[in-house]
Amino acid sequence: MSTGTKDEIKGTFHEVKGEIKKQVGKVTSNPDLEAEGKAEHRAGKVEKKVGQVKKVFEK
C-alpha cells in the first residue's frame, strides 16, 4: 500500500473520530471536547488531502 493511500485512510479515520468527538461534546455540553473534535476533524481533512497529493506525484 502506498504512503498516499495510508495517509488518506488515516485522514479519513481522524475526520470521523473528530466528528464523533465534536458531536459528543455538543450533547454533553463540553466545549473542550467539541473544540478538540473540530480540530481533529480539520487535521484529518488536511492529512487526507496530503495523501491525495502524494498519490498524484507517485504516478
ZAVEX-676795 format. One record per atom (N, C-alpha, C): residue in one letter; x, y, z. Coordinates in steps of 0.1 Angstrom, whole numbers, plus 5000, padded with zeros to 4 digits. Layout:
AXYZ/...
//
This chain:
M500849885000/M500050005000/M500950125000/S500650224992/S501450344990/S501250435002/T502250525004/T502150615015/T500950715013/G500650745001/G499550834998/G498250775003/T498050645000/T496850575004/T496750565019/K497950535025/K497950525040/K497550665046/D498050775041/D497650905046/D496250935044/E495650895033/E494250915030/E493350835040/I493750715043/I493050625053/I493150685067/K494350725071/K494450785084/K493750915085/G493750995074/G493051125074/G491551105076/T490951005069/T489550975070/T489250925084/F490050845090/F489850795104/F489850915113/H490751015112/H490751125121/H489551215118/E489151225106/E487951305103/E486751255110/V486551125109/V485451055116/V485551065131/K486751035136/K486951045151/K486651185156/G487151285148/G486951425152/G485451465152/E484751415142/E483351445141/E482551385153/I482951265157/I482251195168/I482551275181/K483851315183/K484151395195/K483451525195/K483251585184/K482551715183/K481151695187/Q480451595182/Q479051575185/Q478851535200/V479751455205/V479651415219/V479851535228/G480751625224/G480951755231/G479751835231/K479051845220/K477751915219/K476751865228/V476551725227/V475551665235/V475751675250/T477051665254/T477351675268/T477651815273/S477551905264/S477852045268/S479252065273/N480152005266/N481552005269/N482252085258/P482552215259/P483152295249/P484552245245/D485252195255/D486652155253/D486652035243/L485851935246/L485751815238/L485251855224/E484351945223/E483851995210/E484952055202/A485652145208/A486752215201/A487852115197/E488152015206/E489151915202/E488651835190/G487351805190/G486851725178/G486951805166/K486651935166/K486752025154/K488152025149/A489152035158/A490552045154/A490951915148/E490551805154/E490951675149/E490251645135/H489051695133/H488351675121/H489151755110/R489551875113/R490251965103/R491651895100/A492251845110/A493551785108/A493451665099/G492351585101/G492051475093/G491851505078/K491151625076/K490951665062/K492251705055/V493151765063/V494451805058/V495251685054/E495251585064/E496051465062/E495551385049/K494251385048/K493651315036/K494051385023/K494051515023/K494551595011/K495951565008/V496851565018/V498251535017/V498351395010/G497651295014/G497651165008/G497251164994/Q496251244990/Q495851254976/Q496951324968/V497551424973/V498651484966/V499851394964/K500151314974/K501251214973/K500951114962/K499651074961/K499250974951/K499451024937/V499251154935/V499351214922/V500851214918/F501751254928/F503151264924/F503851124924/E503151014929/E503750884928/E503650824914/K502650874906/K502450824893/K503550854883/
//
